Amino acid sequence: MLTTAAGLSMFGSAANAQTDNGVGDVDTVTTPGGADIAPIDVLQVSGFIDDILIDEISNAIERAQNGGAQALILQVNSVGTIVDDDVVAELLDNIANAPIPIGVWVGPTGSRFYGPAAQILAVADVTGMAPGARVGYIGVPLKILSADIDFAVAEETLRNGSVGLSEARALDIFKQRIDDEGIPTITSMLQAMNGYEESGTTLLTTEQVVTDDGNLRFDTVATVRFSKLSLIDQLFHTVASPPVAYLLLLTGLALLVFEFFTAGVGVGGVVGAVCTLLAFSGLSVLPTRTWAIVVIGVAMLAFSIDVQVGIPRFWTGFGLLLTVIGTWFLFETLPGASTRPSWIALITGVGGITLTFIVGMPNMVRTRFATPTIGREWMIGEVGTVITDVDPDGVVEIGAGRWRARTNRATPVLAGERVRVAEIDGITLEVEPLEGAAKDYREMRGKDDGTTLDEESVNAESTAPSVQE
């Protein structure tokens, strides 16, 4: 659970670092001359371009139009596209046919825009990037009806490579509209869009102001409205990132193994099931190797063998080896980007599993199933009550503790019935019903001759020869 929380907090920032100022009403600004200035909408697009972000971009265009916005700016930081080309082509069509101007800004500094979705730069109205950002690995240009995806002389470079700001300017990739070297901030992007004209409408986003010392300054005059994914979309977009999906997978499977060796279903089992479902939800859209998932599943089975006996042995080491192999090959690579989780995620995942199955699980087994005396042989012959039907496995209560139990009888022992412990196999008690159970030979002999076991003991003591004799 701690591993999962760390992963979500460390790697889910892409979905949570967005600001929402609301996009419901039209936030117009009135100039001193009495003219109304419509707002500008900004949608932050972070992480892999998946179906959730594709839908959100289309919805943002519709919201901007219905909300009276002048334009929509996509602030992009994405290292890959994990949807089919036909989905990307549909998005390119939507942007090319958008009723309002669309701007694309690759920023802030250090951002990336890789994959087929980067072909948006060819159909957007105003584009730019921050210093230190890179774009590329667009693949083969897609065919759409409403526009031509044409990067001119830059196409060959962008297909299987990437460029920085200086190279992008030299290849004339961006429609920047300002003379600055790059567009370092969203405010600069607003300045780049100022004055852009489409369908008889001219964007008014900034105005030039002369300061007291005679310098020129551009002040933003349009209200900027930021939007973000809904909570549910944020959740599923976050789990579709390799580090989070990987940590959720290990955490969920480990908790399910833990729950298997406890009596009944508790919080661990529920959390483990939820984590596993979320992990497979993310893995289903990521470029995942199925055989690597199977290897991690086999590793959990290997761990379970040693958890059964409560001592880390060969199978624990074998499970750790399989976990490392499955971890290393879990994700396929994307052009220009490694989908393998970072070293922090790898150390957290593999290290957490190591501690869990070498220290945590054995201690759990010993704590849960240990008795206050050395050994458990004293329990043989003890009588207890069945808590859940033993058919052939179940749970019984012996003294003040509950134990996993098994019976070799064809007829199950039902809840509420009394049983006797016949044998102990590891941490599992082999029980038999009191009705028809085998009797101790001493009890049987005492019953046959009409004397009790205590009477036999007294008689034996009275007739035993003394040491002197």
N, C-alpha and C positions, 0 to 999 in steps of 0.2 A: 504493500500500500504506500509506503514511503517512496519506493522507487517510482511508482506511478505518479505521485504528487510532484516529485522532482522533475520527471519528464515533462509533464503538462506545464509546469511553471517555467521550465527552461526553454522548451521548444514550441510552446503554444503562443509565444508573444506575437507571432505574425497575425493571428486572428484577434488578439486582444489589444494591440497597440494602436487601435483606430479610435478616432474621436467622432462622436455623433452630436451634431448641433441641431438635428431634426431636419426633415425635408418635407414636412406636411404643408405648411403655408408658404406663400410667396414672401420672402424677406426682401422687399424692395427698399432701396435707398433713394431719397429725394435730393437732387443737387440744388445748390443755391438758385439756379435758374428755373427750378420747378419741375425738371425732368425726373422721371422715375427710372432707377437703374435696377434691373433684375439681378438676382443672385447668380452665383456660379457654384455648381455642384462638384464635389471631389469624392471619388471612390478610391480607396486604397486597395490595391490588388497585390497581396503578398502570398508567398508560398507557391507550391506547384499549381499550375493552371488546371483545375479539375472541373467536373460538371457543376459543382456548387458555384465556383467563381464565374464560369461561363454564364450560368443563369443569372447570377447577381449583376453582371455587367449589362445584360439585356434588360433586366428589371430597372437598373439605375438609369438607363437611357429613357425608359418609359416614365419613370418618376420625375426625371429632370424636365421632360416635356410637359407632363401634367402639372408639375409644380411651378411652371413659369420661369424656369432657369434659362439664362442666356446660352450656357454651354455646359458640357460635362468634361471634367478632367480625370483621366485614369492615372493614378500614381502607382507605378508598377515596380515591383521587386520580386522577380520570379526566375528560378534557375532551370525550369523545365516545364514541359507540357505533357500531361498524362491522360489526354483524351484523344479520341480518333480524329483523323484529319477532316472527316466530314463535319464533325462538330465544330472544329475550328473554322472551317469554310463558312458555316452558317453564321458564326459570330462575326467574321469579316464582312459578310453581307449585311448584317444588322448595323454595323458601324458605318459602312459605306452609304447605307440608305437612311441613316439617322436623321430625324427632322431638325436636330440642333447640331451645332459644331461640336466635334469631339477632339479633345486634346489628349496626348499621351506624354507623360513625363516619367522618365526612368530615373528615379531618385529615391532617397537622398544619396550622398556620396557612398560609393561601395556597392550600390545596387546592381542587379543583373537582370537582363531580359533575354532569356534563351528559349529556344524551341520554336516550333511552328507558329505558336501564338504571337511571336514577335513580328510576324508579318502584318500585324495591326498597324505597324509604323508606316506601311505603304498606303493604307486607306484612311488613316486619321487625318484631320484637317491641320492640326498644329502639333509638332512633335519636338522633343528635346530631351537632353540627358544631363545629369549632374557630373561634374568633374570626378573622376575615379570610378564611374560606372562603366559597364560594358554591355554590348548587345551582340547577338549572333546566333549561330547554329540553327538557322531558320529552316533548313532542309529545302526540299524542292518547293518552289512557289506553287500555291494552290490555285485552282481554277474556280472563280466565282463569276456570276452573271453581271453583277453591278459595277465591277471595276477590274482593272488589271493590276496584278501584284507585280510591280516592276521596281526593282532597286537599281536598275541601270548597271553601271560598271561595278557597283558594290555587291551585286548578287553572288558572284563567284566566291568572293571573300566571306560573305555571310552564311553561305550554305553549310560549310563545315568548319567554320572558325568564328572568332569574335573580334571586335574592335573596341578600342577606347575612344575617348572624346576627340582627340586630335585626328585619329584615322577616320572617324565618322565624319568629321567636318571636311576632311580632304576628299572623301568619297561622296560627299553631299547626300548623306543618308537622311538627315533630319530637315524638317520644315520649321526652322527655329524662329524666323521672322525678326530676330533682333541680332545686333552685331556682337553681343557679348561672346566670350570664348565658350561658355556653357551656360546652363541654367541651374544654378546651385540650390535654389529654394523654390517652394511652391509659389511664393510671391513673385519671383522672377518668371515663373511659368505664366502667371496671370498677366504680367507685362507683355510676354510674348504673344498672348492671345488678344491683347488690346488692339482694336482697329481691324480685326479680321472680319471680312464681309462675306456673307452667304445669303442667297435668296433675298437680297435687298436689305438685310439686317446687318448692322455693324456692331461688333462687340465693344462694350465700354466697361473695362475692368480696372484700369488705372488712369491716373491723370498726372501730368507733369507739373511739378511745383518748383518754384525758384526759392531757395532758402535765403536767409538774411545775408549770408556771406557770398551770395551769387552763384552757388552751385545748384545743379539740377537734381531733383529727386522725384521718383515715381511713387505716389501714394495709391494704395488700393482703395477704390471707391465702391466696388461691388461686394456684397456680403458673400462670404465663402461658407458653404454648407457641406460638412463632412458626413459621410454615411458609412455604415459598417454592416457586416453580416448579422443576422439574427442569432440568438443564443444557440439554437439548435444547429443552424448552419455553421456557426463558429466551432461547435463541438465536433461535427463530422469532418469539417475542413482541417481541424487540428489533428485528429486521429489519422488523417490521410497523409501525414508527414512521416518519413521513415523512422526518426528517433522515437516518436510517440507510439507509433504502431508496434515497433519492436519491443519497447519497454512494457507496453500493455500486454503483449503476447506472453512475455516471460512472467510477468506478475500474475496474470490470469491463470496460466497453467500451473504455476507454483501454488497458488491458493487452492486450486481444485485438488491438487495432490494432498495438500494439507488437510482439506476437508474430508477427503476419502479415508484418512486415518483417524478421524474423530468420530465420536458417537453422535449421530444426528446431523441435521443441516443447520449451519449457523451463519453468522455474518460473513465469515471467510468464504464460504461457498457461494453466497449471493454476489459478493464483490468480485470473486474470481470469475464467475459466469459473465457478469457485466463487462469486466475488463477483456475477457476473451472475445465476446461478441463485438466490442468496439474495435479490438485489434484486427479481427477478420474483416470488419467493415472497411478499415483503412487499407489492409493488405489487398483487398479485392480491386482497388483502383490504382494501387502502386505497381510498378514493374517488379513483381515478386517471382522468385523461383519456387515452384510448388514443392520440389523435392527437398529444399532447405527447410521448409515448414515441417515436412514429415520427419526430417532428421531431428529437429528440436522436439517434436512430439515423442519420438523414440527415446530421446535423452531423458524426458520426464518419466517414462516407463522404467528406464534403468535406475533413476534415482529412487523410484518407488520400491524397488527390490530391497535396497539397503535400508530405506525408511521402515520397512516391515520388521526388520530385525533390530532396528534402533542403533546400528553401528555403521559409520561410513567405511565401505570396503571397496573392492574392485569395481562394482557397478557404479559407485559414486564417481570414481575417476573416469570411467567410460562415459558416463552421462555428461561430465564437464567437457570432455573432448568433443562429443557430439554437439554440445551447445556452442562451443567455439566455432566448429565447422559450419553449423547452420547459421550462426550469426554472421560470419564472414561472407557467405555466399547468398544471404537472404534476398538481397535486392540486386536487380540488374542495373547497369549504369545507363545514364542518359547522355546524349551528346553535350559535351562541355561541362558536365556536372557529375559528381559522384553522389549516388543515393545512399551509400553506406553511412550508417550513423556515425557521428563524430566520436572521437576517442573518449570524450566524457560519457557519452551514452553507452559505448561499448564497455568501459570500465564499470559503469553503474550497473549494467545488465549482467555481465558475466561475474563481476565481483559480488553482486547481490545474490545471484544464484549459488555461487560458491559458499558464501556465508550461510545461506538458507539451508542447504542440504548437508553441510559439514558440521555446522554448529546449531543452527536454529531447529531444524526438524528433529534431530536426535534428542535434543534437550526437551522438545515438546513431547515426544513419545515417552521419554523417561518420567517427565513431570506428570503427564496425564495418566499414565498407566502404572507408575511405580507404587509400591506398597511401603508402609512404614517399617517393615522388617526386611532383612536380607533374604532374597529369594522369595518365590511365590508358591513353593511346594506345599506350604501350610494350607493353601486354598483347596487342595484336592480333598474332596469329601464334604466341603462346605455347601450349605444349602442357601439358595437365593431365589429371587423372584424375576420372572421374565418381564421386561419393560416393553420391548417390541418383539413381535413373533419371531421365533428362531426357526427359519424355514428356507434353507438350512442354516442361514446366518441371521443374527439378530443382536439384541442388546439385553444383558441381564444385570441385575443389581445384586452384588455380593457384599454384605456388610454395608459400608457407607459409600462404596464406589460402583460406578457403572463400567461394564466391560463388554467388548465385542465377544460374541459367543457363537458356537457352531454345534450342531447336533448331527450325528450320522444316522438318525432314525428316519424312516420313510415318512412317518407322520410328524408334522410340525408341532412344536411346543408353543402354545398360544400365550399371549400377554396375560399376566396375572397368575399363571400357573407356577408351581414351585419346581425347582430343578436342583440337581446336585452336580458339582464339578467333578468330572471324571479324569480329565487330563488337561495339561496346559501346553499350547503350541505357540511359542513366542509370546505375543501379547493377546492371543485369542484363547478363550476358555472353551474346552470341549465339555458340553453338559449333556445330561440325560434327565428325563422326567422322573420324579419320585415314584410315580406309578409305573411299576415294571422295571425299575432300575436295578442294577446288580447290587447285591448286598456284600458287605465286608464279610470275609470268611469267619471272623471272630463273632460277628453278630449272628451269622447263620448257625454256628455251633452252639452259641448260648441259647438260641431259640429252640434248637432241637432237644437239648437235654433238660430244658426247663430252668436253667440258671442264667443269670445275667452275667455280663462281662465283668462287672465289679466283683461278683461272687467268685468267678473263676480266678480273678487276680488274688483274692484273699486266700482261697484254697491252695493256689499255687505257692503262695508265700509260706503257708502253714506246713505244707508237705515238702518244701525244698530242703535238701540236706544242708547242714551248716558247714562252714569252712573247716571247723575242727573235725567234724565227722569225715 
